[in-house]
Amino acid sequence: MIENVAIRKTLFFIVVALCFTPLITPPLALFLGLIFAQFIGHPYLHLNKKITTNLLQFSVVGLGFGMNLQTAMKAGSEGLAFTIASIAGTLILGALLGRWLNIERKTSHLISSGTAICGGSAIAAVGPVLQAEEEHMSVALGIVFILNSIALFLFPPIGHMLHLTQHQFGLWAAIAIHDTSSVVGAATSYGEEALSIATAVKLTRALWIIPLALGTALVFKSGQQKIKWPYFIGYFVIATAINTYVPVVQEIAPYVVKLARAGLTATLFLIGAGLSKKVLRSVGVKPFIQGVILWIVISVSALCSVMYFAH
């Protein structure tokens, strides 16, 4: 680690600034973040979670200005059957794996929730309802972010190798990759149509945070806890509607979308930079095994489904 804080801050802001240029792609941003976390040190690690969450949400809303409302709704409804089946299957399998591996119940449920819906966002929403300790949250988030990093690099080459269409890849990425940022990053490198479909399906999937949190409160008898509502999804729909029905906005929309994509690239850098050695050490062997098994099962089953049913 670099001990000089001024140097760390300077390097940090240089990389963040470069994320808003064509020089850094989403996978490269994540890779640089991982390098930063392991060898340089995040100078604002205590603020990373808040900044990453806000930047991700603003960027996702910005992407709405590049989409057509009818197309987005069609993509979201088409992925509904895949979504329901995969969420239910993941939660059931996760619970069974947690018992089999003798993993602490709250940790197991957080890992399953993050895998089933949308990674860190689901964990952040379910954690307070579950009355989870910081240790439970750290383990679940660490596993999700590690697997997100792998998926961002692995999915596009697999998609090309299997000759997946833009449509198929967008559906697969939205279902099988945990976090919205990595879904968008992978889909961006695959193509415009893949990005549009993946974003719409992923955000439709994220709405299931609400029934998941309610179900968690019921099962764990913690109904007094507040549920964190994903308001930014509503703003995304509003942005998409404005872009569809207000012609004057369509003239500036490409610039907003370009800025939003750059924001998502910066988000991936921040996520990578947050994967410190402390976070990596907090991930135990058994919870990691549970996360990997769940991820492989949902990835393979989703891939087979989209190859057979989607064209």
C-alpha positions in Angstrom: 0.0 0.0 0.0 1.1 3.6 -0.7 1.4 5.4 2.6 1.4 8.9 1.2 -2.2 10.0 1.3 -1.7 12.8 -1.1 -0.4 10.5 -3.8 -3.2 8.0 -3.2 -5.8 10.8 -3.6 -4.1 12.1 -6.7 -4.0 8.7 -8.4 -7.6 8.0 -7.3 -9.0 11.2 -8.9 -6.9 10.6 -12.1 -8.5 7.2 -12.6 -12.0 8.5 -11.8 -11.5 11.3 -14.3 -10.3 8.8 -17.0 -13.4 6.7 -16.4 -15.3 9.6 -18.0 -13.3 9.3 -21.2 -13.2 6.6 -23.9 -9.8 5.4 -22.7 -11.3 3.2 -19.9 -13.9 0.5 -20.6 -16.1 -1.0 -17.9 -14.0 -4.2 -17.5 -10.8 -2.2 -17.4 -12.4 0.2 -14.8 -13.2 -2.8 -12.5 -9.7 -4.3 -13.0 -8.1 -0.9 -12.1 -10.3 -0.7 -9.1 -9.1 -4.2 -7.9 -5.5 -3.1 -8.5 -6.1 0.0 -6.5 -7.7 -1.8 -3.6 -4.9 -4.4 -3.3 -1.8 -2.3 -4.0 -2.5 1.4 -3.6 -5.4 1.8 -1.1 -8.8 3.6 -1.4 -8.4 7.1 0.2 -12.1 7.4 0.8 -13.1 3.9 1.6 -15.4 5.0 4.4 -17.5 6.9 1.8 -17.3 4.3 -0.9 -20.6 2.6 -0.3 -22.6 5.8 -0.3 -20.9 7.3 -3.3 -21.2 4.0 -5.3 -24.9 3.6 -4.5 -25.8 7.2 -5.5 -23.6 7.2 -8.6 -25.1 3.9 -9.8 -28.7 5.1 -9.3 -28.1 8.4 -11.1 -26.4 6.6 -14.0 -29.2 4.1 -14.3 -31.8 6.9 -14.5 -29.6 8.6 -17.1 -29.7 5.4 -19.2 -33.5 5.8 -19.3 -33.1 8.8 -21.6 -31.7 6.5 -24.3 -34.6 4.0 -24.3 -38.1 3.8 -25.7 -40.8 3.1 -23.1 -42.7 0.5 -25.1 -39.5 -1.4 -25.9 -38.4 -1.3 -22.3 -41.8 -2.5 -21.1 -41.9 -5.3 -23.6 -38.4 -6.5 -22.6 -39.3 -6.3 -18.9 -42.5 -8.3 -19.4 -40.8 -10.9 -21.6 -38.2 -11.5 -18.9 -40.9 -11.9 -16.2 -41.3 -15.6 -16.5 -37.5 -16.1 -16.3 -37.4 -13.7 -13.4 -40.1 -15.4 -11.2 -38.7 -18.9 -11.9 -35.0 -17.9 -11.2 -35.8 -15.9 -8.0 -37.9 -18.6 -6.5 -35.4 -21.4 -7.5 -32.4 -19.4 -6.2 -34.0 -18.6 -2.8 -35.1 -22.3 -2.3 -31.7 -23.7 -3.3 -29.9 -21.1 -1.3 -31.8 -22.1 1.9 -31.1 -25.8 1.3 -27.4 -25.1 0.6 -27.1 -22.9 3.7 -28.5 -25.8 5.9 -26.3 -28.4 4.2 -23.1 -26.3 4.7 -24.2 -25.2 8.2 -23.9 -21.5 7.3 -25.3 -18.9 9.8 -28.9 -18.4 8.7 -28.8 -14.6 8.2 -25.6 -14.8 6.1 -27.1 -17.6 4.0 -30.3 -15.6 3.3 -28.3 -12.4 2.4 -26.2 -14.4 -0.1 -29.3 -16.0 -1.6 -31.1 -12.7 -1.8 -28.2 -11.0 -3.5 -27.9 -13.8 -6.0 -31.6 -14.0 -6.7 -32.3 -10.3 -7.4 -29.7 -7.6 -7.8 -26.7 -8.1 -5.7 -25.7 -5.4 -3.4 -29.0 -3.5 -3.7 -31.0 -6.5 -2.5 -28.5 -7.2 0.3 -28.7 -3.5 1.4 -32.5 -3.7 1.4 -32.9 -7.0 3.1 -30.1 -6.5 5.7 -31.9 -4.0 7.9 -35.2 -6.0 7.7 -33.2 -9.1 8.7 -31.5 -7.2 11.5 -28.2 -8.4 10.1 -24.9 -7.6 11.8 -22.1 -5.8 9.8 -20.2 -9.1 9.6 -23.2 -10.8 7.9 -23.5 -7.9 5.4 -19.7 -7.8 4.7 -19.5 -11.5 3.9 -22.6 -11.4 1.5 -21.4 -8.2 -0.2 -17.9 -9.5 -0.6 -19.1 -12.7 -2.3 -21.5 -10.9 -4.6 -18.9 -8.3 -5.7 -16.2 -11.0 -6.3 -18.6 -13.0 -8.5 -19.7 -9.8 -10.2 -16.1 -9.1 -11.1 -15.7 -12.5 -12.6 -19.0 -12.3 -14.6 -18.1 -9.0 -16.1 -15.0 -10.5 -17.7 -16.4 -14.0 -18.4 -19.9 -13.4 -19.9 -19.2 -11.5 -23.1 -16.6 -14.0 -24.4 -19.0 -16.9 -23.6 -21.8 -15.1 -25.4 -19.7 -14.7 -28.5 -18.5 -18.2 -28.3 -22.1 -19.5 -28.2 -23.2 -17.0 -30.9 -25.9 -15.6 -28.6 -28.0 -12.9 -30.2 -28.1 -9.4 -28.7 -31.5 -10.3 -27.3 -30.4 -13.5 -25.8 -27.3 -12.0 -24.2 -29.3 -9.1 -22.7 -31.7 -11.5 -21.0 -29.0 -13.8 -19.8 -26.9 -11.0 -18.3 -29.9 -9.5 -16.5 -30.8 -12.8 -14.9 -27.4 -14.4 -14.2 -25.2 -11.4 -13.2 -25.9 -10.1 -9.7 -25.4 -6.3 -9.7 -26.9 -3.8 -12.0 -23.5 -2.1 -12.6 -21.9 -5.4 -13.9 -25.0 -6.2 -15.9 -24.8 -2.9 -17.7 -21.0 -3.2 -18.0 -21.2 -6.7 -19.6 -24.1 -5.7 -21.9 -22.4 -2.5 -23.0 -19.5 -4.5 -24.4 -21.9 -6.8 -26.2 -24.0 -4.2 -28.1 -26.7 -1.6 -28.0 -29.7 -4.0 -28.1 -28.2 -6.2 -25.4 -27.7 -3.1 -23.2 -31.3 -1.9 -23.7 -32.8 -5.4 -22.9 -30.5 -6.1 -20.0 -31.2 -2.8 -18.3 -35.0 -3.1 -18.7 -35.1 -6.7 -17.5 -32.7 -6.1 -14.6 -34.7 -3.1 -13.3 -37.9 -5.0 -13.6 -36.2 -7.8 -11.6 -35.1 -5.3 -9.0 -38.7 -4.5 -8.2 -38.8 -7.9 -6.5 -36.8 -6.4 -3.7 -40.1 -5.2 -2.2 -41.8 -8.6 -1.9 -38.5 -10.2 -0.9 -38.1 -7.8 2.0 -41.7 -8.3 3.1 -41.3 -12.1 2.9 -38.0 -11.8 4.9 -39.8 -9.8 7.6 -42.4 -12.4 7.8 -40.1 -15.5 7.9 -37.6 -13.9 10.3 -40.3 -12.2 12.4 -38.9 -8.8 12.0 -41.9 -6.8 10.8 -41.0 -3.7 12.7 -38.0 -2.9 10.5 -38.3 -0.4 7.6 -38.1 -1.6 4.0 -35.7 0.3 1.7 -37.7 1.0 -1.4 -35.9 1.2 -4.8 -37.2 4.6 -5.8 -34.6 5.1 -8.6 -36.5 2.5 -10.7 -39.5 4.8 -10.8 -37.2 7.7 -11.9 -35.8 5.4 -14.6 -39.3 4.8 -16.0 -40.1 8.5 -15.9 -36.8 9.2 -17.8 -37.8 6.6 -20.4 -41.3 8.1 -20.8 -39.9 11.6 -21.2 -37.5 10.4 -23.9 -40.3 8.6 -25.7 -42.9 11.3 -25.6 -41.1 14.6 -25.4 -39.3 15.2 -28.8 -37.2 18.2 -27.6 -35.5 16.0 -25.0 -34.4 13.5 -27.6 -32.0 16.1 -29.0 -30.0 16.1 -25.7 -30.7 12.5 -24.7 -27.5 11.1 -26.4 -25.3 13.3 -24.3 -27.1 12.3 -21.1 -26.8 8.6 -22.0 -23.1 9.1 -22.7 -22.6 10.7 -19.3 -24.6 7.9 -17.7 -22.4 5.2 -19.2 -19.3 7.0 -18.0 -20.9 7.2 -14.6 -21.4 3.4 -14.6 -17.8 2.9 -15.7 -16.7 5.0 -12.7 -19.1 3.0 -10.5 -17.3 -0.2 -11.5 -14.0 1.3 -10.6 -15.3 2.3 -7.2 -16.7 -1.2 -6.6 -13.4 -2.7 -7.4 -11.5 -0.2 -5.2 -13.8 -1.2 -2.4 -12.8 -4.9 -2.5 -10.0 -4.4 0.1 -8.0 -7.2 1.6 -10.2 -6.9 4.7 -13.3 -7.5 2.7 -11.8 -10.5 0.9 -10.6 -12.0 4.2 -14.1 -11.7 5.7 -15.5 -14.1 3.1 -15.4 -17.6 4.6 -15.0 -20.8 2.6 -18.5 -22.2 3.2 -20.4 -19.0 2.4 -18.2 -18.6 -0.8 -19.1 -22.2 -1.8 -22.8 -21.4 -1.4 -22.4 -18.2 -3.5 -20.5 -20.0 -6.2 -22.9 -22.9 -6.5 -25.9 -20.6 -6.6 -24.3 -18.4 -9.2 -23.3 -21.4 -11.4 -26.8 -22.9 -11.2 -28.6 -19.7 -12.1 -26.1 -18.9 -14.8 -26.3 -22.3 -16.5 -30.1 -22.7 -16.2 -30.7 -19.1 -17.4 -28.3 -19.7 -20.4 -30.1 -22.9 -21.4 -33.5 -21.1 -21.1 -32.6 -18.1 -23.2 -30.9 -20.3 -25.9 -34.0 -22.5 -26.1 -36.9 -20.0 -25.6 -35.5 -16.6 -26.6 -34.4 -15.7 -30.1 
